[in-house]
Amino acid sequence: MFFKVEKKSKDCKARAGLLTINNIEIPTPVFMPVGTQGTVKAIDQQKLKDFDTRIILSNTYHIYLRPGAEVIEHFGGLHKFINWDMPILTDSGGYQIFSLKDLRKLTEEGVHFSSHIDGSKHFFSPESVIDIQRKLGSDIMMVLDECTPYPATIEEAAKSADLSSRWAIRSKQQFSISNSLYGREQYLFSIGQGSIYHDLRKDYIKKMIDIGFDGYAIGGLSVGEPSEIMYEIVDVSTDILPVDKPRYLMGVGTPENILEAIDRGIDMFDCVLPTRNARNGQLFTSKGKINIRNARYKLSGKPIDEEIDLLSSQSYSLGYLRHLFIAGEILGLQLATQQNIAFYLWLVKTAREKIRAGEYIQWKKLFLEHYQNSD
């Protein structure tokens, strides 16, 4: 893996970079569509390629449960199983286990949990999660961590962060003594914890830097804290993260969140919002948000998005898309998903262009002023 910063903003910490993984170049900032179970919902892999998607995210927890790591290994890895030859990042499953708090028990060794599918009993350790991701063959692997809930006292956050840091050490050790299975190099990212407490975050990052990872994620955010606190934590984190390694803000977020995080030096993003909201009838467009079920669009002949040059945007009217949603047609979900994925990719691509042109701060301000006053 190779990462270089090509351009820095003079007015903020925004940066345009180039991440090269297994000979695939990924311009940053980059948005990774979420394919939790080996599929980005309501859009196929070829369409993702048509939109110039360079990397997607899948989830270790979900794929471990169904179809199972052994099935993926039988097919020669996740890339072959899902017919995707571009990079894949796999989350470790820590967040999913966090969200199943009534079905799991944390110990020093790892976490015991019950499947949300059938109630069967399972155990994840830092070592086993590395081994599972070796079988999946993802390009970027994440360490197992405990996602600290919000709110948490400083004592609770410190205890949680200490556990995650010990797990990170064990993850790195297991990564170092194991090998990739399918001829693709695999890389390991740490996940920063520490809740909303600045000193905990700083101490945690310093520990991760001492251990040494290929990239550094910021976790434990977008779990209920106010946006301004999230931005503070991102700022504190990027102040001390290595400048020559990619920085990944996990599970964030809205277009506003992404632009503010780019402002603070983040390179990589993922979020389920574009696909989830699409299925609920909310479109993200270059002109703002659209709730397509709104009656105002019943007779609209306007294209979905004139700015983003996509077949789906240019060929179908808002009136037709509204009809598809009202009628419960699957094509409506597909077109809305295509639009939202395309918008998120367009957003980070445009941000990159503005950073390179030295215009990021001005563009972000004007864009958000217009965007936040939309539908």
Secondary structure, DSSP 8 states (H G I E B T S, - for coil): -EEEEEEE-SSSS-EEEEEEETTEEEEESEEE-B-TTSS-TTS-HHHHHHTT---EEEEHHHHHHTT-HHHHHHTTSHHHHHT--S-EEEE-SHHHHHHTGGGEEE-SS-EEEE-TTT--EEEE-HHHHHHHHHHHT-SEEE-------SS--HHHHHHHHHHHHHHHHHHHHHHHH---SSS---EEEEEE--TT-HHHHHHHHHHHHHH--SEEEE-S-SSS--HHHHHHHHHHHHHHS-TTS-EEETT---HHHHHHHHHTT--EEE-SHHHHHHHTTEEEETTEEEETTSGGGTT--SBS-SSS--HHHHHSBHHHHHHHHHHT-HHHHHHHHHHHHHHHHHHHHHHHHHHHHT-HHHHHHHHHHHHTT--
